[in-house]
Amino acid sequence: MRIIKATKTVSILLAVWLVLITFTVHPVAAQQAPTQKDAGSGEDSEPVYPEKVRSRAAWEYVVNLPGYILYLPFWLVYSAVMPVIGLADTSNILPRIKDFLVSDDGKRMAFPMYESQYGLGMVYSQRGLFTPQCELQIGGMMGLWWRRYFSVEVKRFALGGPVHAGIGGHYMLWTDAAFFGIGNDTQKSDRTNFAHRQPSMWASVGLDLGKRLSGDFAVRFERNAISEGRNPNFGSTTDWLRDRGETLPGLEGRAEYLAMDLKLEHFSLIQGERSAGGWALRGGASLYDQLNGDAYNFYKGYLDVTRYIHLFYGRTLALRAAFEVSRPYKDGEVPFYYLSRLGRRETIRGYTRDRYHDRDSALYSVEYRYPLIKRPSGNPSMNAILFVDWGKVSPNLFNDPFFKGYHTSYGGGFRIFDRKNLNLSFLVAKSRDGYRVYLLFNQ
């Protein structure tokens, strides 16, 4: 009886299946395909194929239209970026450029770089110059309105044991530095520009306090000169202040400083710049004493803490808090170009560089990173990021209400790595002032 019942059940299922096939197969698809004409006709064979059936009905496209509109910007970016990434990956262009610029022993290398503030440049590096850890680095960049930055450094010259030294200098000319006024409520429409010229020389002594902790003491000589900005799209800072009957400490004349810096750094990062987990802590203080007068004597202190939290499948959450204070001493003043500043890639990414100036600043940031492309080893070679930044400036941060006065920006982008270092970074940020785009190469 069980066998008979099972046979009936199978027969019923087969009948239902045949009925479904009969009513769902397209009539053309049911034809015998492909067919051939008679061989004796002498004509070429013409195969007959089934008619293509649309995967979606018209009403489905109408229902999904809002989703298509929202997805379109991401699809356009993806369609533009991925062919370039694929070409770079299949052609091995980055490793080939690196092999061309780097010596066989890896001690000498020259590589191009790009940064939005100073433009395009080149860096030459020589490792093992005097001691195995000693490194010579020479670099230069030039950009719009004749912005320029040149530097020479000799770093980590071993003095014995954990003690090392360094010496170097730089020349900076920022020809169209932005200035909107002092305070946390300045207006975008009040933007002016000035030129800031600064040659500097320094010498330092460092101490490795462990694998993850190091300290450094440096003495610097700096000369600062402010002049008219070269960007014709914005007015002169000097003229703007003169029209308002105001002045700024450090705006007139040339100031020379002897500065002393003390800093401590602690790093316990996993995968370096990719930062799959760990801590990055930086703290320090600087004391400035004017050499060619006594108008500008001041000190600065800062603390910058970032916690990297590994989530799952290569996802990382980065939480950052940074604070800076500037205070005068010996009846001096703080020059406006040494005030705490917010607005640039390192702070609130949705605002113009140096959008806000005042004595103190507070910054908070949350960044979510996830891999787009992984190497066979499992390490990411391309990461996407989403971020939110918020911060404020104040004449005295400790007297301000903690939850008031913050400026916010948000955005995203991607970073491309080689096997060891960061190669390319592209970010787009949005704030109430508008959009900011950052493109960096080997920075």
PyMOL commands that set and color helices and strands:
alter all, ss='L'
color gray80, all
select helices_A, chain A and resi 2-24+39-41+58-91+93-101+144-146+188-190+237-244+272-274+336-338+397-399
alter helices_A, ss='H'
color red, helices_A
select strands_A, chain A and resi 108-115+119-127+135-142+148-160+163-179+192-208+213-228+235-236+254-267+278-290+297-310+316-328+340-342+356-358+360-374+380-394+407-417+422-431+434-441
alter strands_A, ss='S'
color yellow, strands_A
deselect
rebuild
show_as cartoon
